[in-house]
Structure formats: structure tokens, C-alpha cells
Amino acid sequence: MRVVIPVEDTNGLDAKLSRHFGRANFFAVVDLDGETKISFERNVEQEEIGGRGRRVSQKILELKPDVLVAYRIGPGAFAKLKNRVRIYKAEGRSVKDVISALMIGKLQPITEAECEGD
């Protein structure tokens, strides 16, 4: 399973979660099949205005995730991702916290946009 998580830094499993999907500095890409592997993709859209969530969503889809975990997600991004990726509400402060909660089934699905769009 491949999980994408918006983060503020590239500190491995200790990377701090971003509070805003479209404005995250990076996206952690965590592959959980076999040995856990983590990589980071820079969010080049973070400073853009207007439609950022939809553009970031396209970049996320290019990473081919099974799951996206975020604190909140706007309507444009949610609309683009909801039928292609399982979306869960983040819990905790780090990638490690999110992965642990996901693996034990503690994360709740996001079923609608939870913030204003970009």
C-alpha cells in the first residue's frame, strides 16, 4: 500500500505533518508493502494562488497512492481525488503517528471537503 501525507519537512518518519494539504512544503510517499520505504516530493504549487488544490491533486495522482492522509482538504482537491484514492483524516504530529494509526484502523475517512478551496 502506498500512502501520501502532506508534511512540512523531510525528517523521515519524524517529518511533521502539514496542517494544510495544498500548502504543504512536501509530500511524504510511504510504501508499506514489504519493507517500509519513504521518499519526499516537493510541493511546487504551495505558493500559487487559485486552483492550487486541483493542481496539487494531479501531482498526487501521478504518485499512484492508494491512500492520502491529511488534516483537511478543500473542495477542488477532494472532488478530484475522492473516487481514486482513499482519503483519511490525519491524527498525530508525524508521519510515524499517521502510519501507526492507519495500520490499526484508527483513522477516520474524510467524506467531504473540510476547508475552503485554494
Secondary structure as GFF3:
##gff-version 3
##sequence-region A 1 118
A	DSSP	beta_strand	2	7	.	.	.	ID=ss1
A	DSSP	three_ten_helix	12	14	.	.	.	ID=ss2
A	DSSP	beta_strand	26	31	.	.	.	ID=ss3
A	DSSP	beta_strand	37	42	.	.	.	ID=ss4
A	DSSP	alpha_helix	52	62	.	.	.	ID=ss5
A	DSSP	beta_strand	67	70	.	.	.	ID=ss6
A	DSSP	alpha_helix	75	81	.	.	.	ID=ss7
A	DSSP	beta_strand	86	89	.	.	.	ID=ss8
A	DSSP	alpha_helix	95	103	.	.	.	ID=ss9
###
